[in-house]
Amino acid sequence: MGGSMGFNAAEEGHVMMILTPADLGGTSTRTSAYINMEGYSKCQIFLGIGVSAGASTAILYESSNGSGSAVTAIAATYYQEVTASGDTLGARTAMTSSGLTVANTSTTFYVIEKDADELTAGYPYLNLRLSALDSTTLTCAFAVLSGARYGSDQNPTAL
């Protein structure tokens, strides 16, 4: 697994698209796929904002069964790059359970992270929910899971 240096996300972690790139034409809320954290120690969600026409809110959730029932908003940490087309993340920032307000700037991104051992017992799923989206806000998100209990070059699904 992996090379002699660095982290090979495809083999030592698990990479998945949890929100496809989309402009949903007036849909005010987007909910990502549910991510099963049972076999991993950390989740990092990469949220990209291609075009932003208004302020929206990103909230990280935990769910007991991954189906959308028994969902509770949780706190996390995040890093942000909110200058158009920049690549330098800001400092680690605490995100409360009420989420964070996404900057009204196009071509920005956020890295939101949560450790599995910080989840409530019996609630092993995470998902990202975006709310108050303007009809022309384009978003997508990927998740990278790390600290696999049973890593290999062909990881099983975590959805």
N, C-alpha and C positions, 0 to 999 in steps of 0.2 A: 504494500500500500504506500502511496505517496512517494515523493522523491526524498533526497537526503535533507532538504531544507524546505521550510514553508509548510503550508497547509493545502492539501489537495482536496478541495471542496467536494469533488465528484466521488472520491473514494473514502475520505476520512469524515465526511459529513453527508448531508443530503440537501440537494438544491431543488426547489420547486417554484413554479409560477403560481401565486395564490390569487392575483387579480390580473386578468388579461388587459392589455392596453385598450382603453375604451373611452369614448365620449358617449354617454348613454342618453344624450338628448333630453335632459330635463329630469332624469331619475335622480332624486336628491340623496339617496343612500346607496352605498355599495358595501357588500359584506364579502370578505374573502373566503376562500376554502378554509376548512378547519384543519389545524395542524396537530397531529398526535405527537406529544412530547415524551411519551413513555419510554422510548428507546434512545433518547438524547438528553444532554445536559444543558444546552443553550440554544435559543432561537434568535436569529437576527433577521428582521424584516427590512427590506430595502424598498421604500415607497418612492416612486418617481412621479413628479408632477410635470407633465409636458407643457400644458397650457393651463393657466389659472385665471379665471375671470372673477373670482370672489373668494371670500374666506370660507374654508371648510374645516371640519374637525376630524382628526384621526384618533380613534379610541381602540386600545388593545383589550380584548376580552378573554375570559377563560370560560370553558363550558364543560360540563360533566360528561356529556355524551357525544359532542361534536355535531349534534343535529340542530342546534339553535335554541333548544330548551335549557332551562337552568343556566342561563348566561349571566355572568357577573362582570362588571367593568373592574379592571385591575390597574395598578400602577406599574410603571416600567421605567426604563431610561432610554434616552435618545440622543442622537447627534444630528445636526442639520447643516445643509448647504443651501442657503437661501439667496445667493446672488446668482443672477442669470448665467447659466453655463459654467458655473464654478466647479471646482473639484476639491475644495478644502473644507472638511467638516469642522464645525464648531466644537466647543467643549461638551463633555458628557453632561446631560441635563436630566433632572428628575421629571418624569411625567406622572401626574396624579391620576387617579382613577377616572377623573372627568375628561382626560385626554389632553390634546394639544391643538392649538389653532394653527393651521397650515398657512404659510405666508402667501400673500396675493402676488406672487412672482412666478413667471413661467420658467421652465427648465431648471427645476430645483429638485432636491431629494432629501430624504430622511433615512436614518438607520435607527430602528426601534428594536431594543433587545430585552430579553427576559430569560432568566435562568429557571430551569425546570424545578429545582428544589425550592423556589419561591412560590410555586403554585399551591393552591389549596388542595389538600389531600382529596382524591377522588375527582379532581377537575384537571385531567391531563391534556386538554385541547386548548389551543390558542387560535384566535383569528383576529383580523383587522377589520374594523368597520369605519367607513368614511361617511360622514353625514353633512347635511347642509351644502351639498355640492351644487354649484351653478351648472346650468345646462351645457356650458362649453368647457368645463374643467376636464382635462384629459389626465388619467391616472393609470398606473400599473404598479404591481408589487411582486417581489420575489422573496422567498424565505430561504435562509441557509441554516440548517440544523448542524450542530457540532457536538463533539463529545459522545459519539455513537457507542452504545454498549456492545454492539455487534457489527462493526464496520466491515465493509468489503467493497470490491469494485462494482458490485451490483446490489444496491440497497433496496430493500422492500419499500413499498409505499408508506408514507406517513400521513396520508390524507384520510 
